[in-house]
Amino acid sequence: MSTDTVVHQLAIRVGNKLRDERLMLATAESCTGGMVAAAITDISGSSAWFERGFVTYSNLAKTEMIGVPATLIEQHGAVSEPVAKAMAEGALRNSRAQVSVSITGVAGPAGGSEAKPVGTVCIGWSNRLHTGVETQLFKGDREQVRTQAAAHALRKLLEFLEQRER
């Protein structure tokens, strides 16, 4: 199964869960440039559970569109767990959704550093009561890193939604 197919299948599963729970989703994407939102809107009827998506590629967009403090970006860098957390929470504050997912990372081939090599991606998810974040290191070229990040973000979002039942 190709990674694109995996992303699509995960988007369907997330959508089914959101629809069953009567929840709306907002996304805040940087390095994936809207891939998660695109996978979601490829699904007929997704307007029942997808509220909006923010593509906040630049630091200024993160600040202006979803309220990520510029000082947070200066202190930690755009690719960091504190920024991924602020993106997930900002997507909720600036939407009518109850759940969000955020992605910020270094897709490459340039932009990496020793501390944050190409493939470093921070993912956040939130439901207004709890926000989780994690950092992953994906391998491959730019397209592969972006696709793996989108798939992993959807997988983590699905786990987050399923934990609400326990």
Secondary structure per residue as TSV (DSSP state, phi and psi in degrees):
chain	resnum	aa	ss	phi	psi
A	1	M	-	360.0	127.3
A	2	S	-	-69.9	159.7
A	3	T	H	-63.2	-36.1
A	4	D	H	-60.3	-40.5
A	5	T	H	-65.6	-39.2
A	6	V	H	-61.6	-45.3
A	7	V	H	-59.6	-44.7
A	8	H	H	-62.9	-45.8
A	9	Q	H	-63.7	-39.9
A	10	L	H	-65.7	-39.8
A	11	A	H	-61.3	-39.8
A	12	I	H	-62.5	-45.8
A	13	R	H	-63.5	-42.8
A	14	V	H	-61.1	-44.8
A	15	G	H	-60.9	-43.2
A	16	N	H	-60.8	-42.3
A	17	K	H	-66.1	-46.1
A	18	L	H	-62.2	-43.4
A	19	R	H	-61.6	-45.8
A	20	D	H	-60.8	-36.5
A	21	E	H	-87.6	-3.8
A	22	R	T	57.3	45.9
A	23	L	-	-114.7	152.4
A	24	M	-	-111.3	146.8
A	25	L	E	-112.1	142.0
A	26	A	E	-123.2	144.1
A	27	T	E	-116.7	149.4
A	28	A	E	-132.5	107.2
A	29	E	E	-119.6	140.0
A	30	S	S	-114.0	-83.5
A	31	C	T	-63.5	-24.2
A	32	T	T	-85.1	-9.5
A	33	G	T	55.0	29.3
A	34	G	T	97.4	10.8
A	35	M	H	-60.8	-39.6
A	36	V	H	-66.7	-46.4
A	37	A	H	-60.8	-38.9
A	38	A	H	-65.2	-43.3
A	39	A	H	-62.0	-38.0
A	40	I	H	-68.8	-46.3
A	41	T	H	-76.9	-6.7
A	42	D	T	-71.4	-15.6
A	43	I	S	-91.4	121.9
A	44	S	T	-60.4	133.4
A	45	G	T	86.6	4.0
A	46	S	G	-66.7	-14.5
A	47	S	G	-64.8	-15.1
A	48	A	G	-73.4	-19.0
A	49	W	T	-138.2	-3.4
A	50	F	E	-110.9	114.4
A	51	E	E	-85.5	-50.8
A	52	R	E	-171.0	162.8
A	53	G	E	-129.8	140.6
A	54	F	E	-111.3	127.2
A	55	V	E	-104.3	102.9
A	56	T	-	-112.1	72.0
A	57	Y	-	-71.6	-43.2
A	58	S	S	-87.8	160.8
A	59	N	H	-62.3	-39.5
A	60	L	H	-62.3	-40.1
A	61	A	H	-63.0	-40.1
A	62	K	H	-59.6	-40.3
A	63	T	H	-73.6	-50.1
A	64	E	H	-71.4	-41.5
A	65	M	H	-84.0	-37.9
A	66	I	H	-128.0	9.1
A	67	G	-	75.8	23.6
A	68	V	-	-68.8	123.5
A	69	P	-	-61.4	132.0
A	70	A	H	-58.5	-34.8
A	71	T	H	-64.9	-32.4
A	72	L	H	-65.8	-43.4
A	73	I	H	-64.7	-42.5
A	74	E	H	-62.5	-41.6
A	75	Q	H	-72.6	-41.0
A	76	H	H	-113.6	-16.6
A	77	G	-	88.6	153.6
A	78	A	S	-62.6	-31.8
A	79	V	S	-96.7	89.1
A	80	S	S	-160.0	156.8
A	81	E	H	-64.2	-40.0
A	82	P	H	-60.2	-37.2
A	83	V	H	-72.5	-40.3
A	84	A	H	-60.8	-39.9
A	85	K	H	-63.8	-47.6
A	86	A	H	-63.8	-34.7
A	87	M	H	-66.0	-45.3
A	88	A	H	-63.1	-44.1
A	89	E	H	-69.4	-36.9
A	90	G	H	-67.4	-34.5
A	91	A	H	-62.8	-37.7
A	92	L	H	-70.4	-44.6
A	93	R	H	-60.8	-30.4
A	94	N	T	-105.4	26.3
A	95	S	S	-149.5	-179.5
A	96	R	S	-105.8	12.7
A	97	A	-	-76.1	159.9
A	98	Q	S	-105.5	-13.1
A	99	V	E	-138.0	145.2
A	100	S	E	-141.5	162.9
A	101	V	E	-138.8	142.9
A	102	S	E	-131.9	152.2
A	103	I	E	-142.2	128.1
A	104	T	E	-142.5	134.5
A	105	G	E	-169.1	-176.4
A	106	V	-	-111.1	101.4
A	107	A	-	-83.3	-22.2
A	108	G	S	86.5	-176.0
A	109	P	S	-74.9	-16.9
A	110	A	S	-100.0	174.6
A	111	G	S	97.8	-10.5
A	112	G	-	-80.1	163.4
A	113	S	-	-140.8	176.7
A	114	E	S	-62.6	-40.5
A	115	A	S	-74.8	-33.7
A	116	K	S	-133.7	81.5
A	117	P	-	-69.2	163.2
A	118	V	T	-52.6	134.7
A	119	G	T	102.3	-8.7
A	120	T	E	-74.0	123.5
A	121	V	E	-136.7	132.4
A	122	C	E	-107.9	132.2
A	123	I	E	-123.4	136.7
A	124	G	E	-127.6	156.0
A	125	W	E	-148.1	146.3
A	126	S	E	-150.2	153.4
A	127	N	-	-132.4	25.5
A	128	R	S	78.1	-27.9
A	129	L	S	-97.2	-31.9
A	130	H	-	-141.6	139.2
A	131	T	E	-126.6	130.2
A	132	G	E	-115.6	152.6
A	133	V	E	-143.1	155.2
A	134	E	E	-156.6	160.6
A	135	T	E	-117.8	135.8
A	136	Q	E	-124.6	155.4
A	137	L	E	-120.2	109.0
A	138	F	-	-97.7	150.4
A	139	K	-	-107.1	154.0
A	140	G	S	121.3	-171.8
A	141	D	S	-81.8	-178.5
A	142	R	H	-54.6	-48.2
A	143	E	H	-63.0	-42.0
A	144	Q	H	-65.7	-41.5
A	145	V	H	-63.3	-46.4
A	146	R	H	-63.1	-43.2
A	147	T	H	-68.1	-42.1
A	148	Q	H	-62.8	-38.8
A	149	A	H	-64.2	-43.9
A	150	A	H	-62.2	-45.2
A	151	A	H	-63.3	-45.1
A	152	H	H	-65.2	-39.5
A	153	A	H	-61.0	-43.5
A	154	L	H	-65.7	-38.9
A	155	R	H	-62.6	-45.6
A	156	K	H	-65.5	-38.7
A	157	L	H	-62.6	-43.0
A	158	L	H	-61.5	-44.1
A	159	E	H	-60.6	-43.3
A	160	F	H	-60.1	-44.8
A	161	L	H	-65.9	-38.4
A	162	E	H	-71.4	-29.1
A	163	Q	H	-67.6	-25.3
A	164	R	T	-62.4	-24.2
A	165	E	T	-79.7	-20.2
A	166	R	-	-83.2	360.0
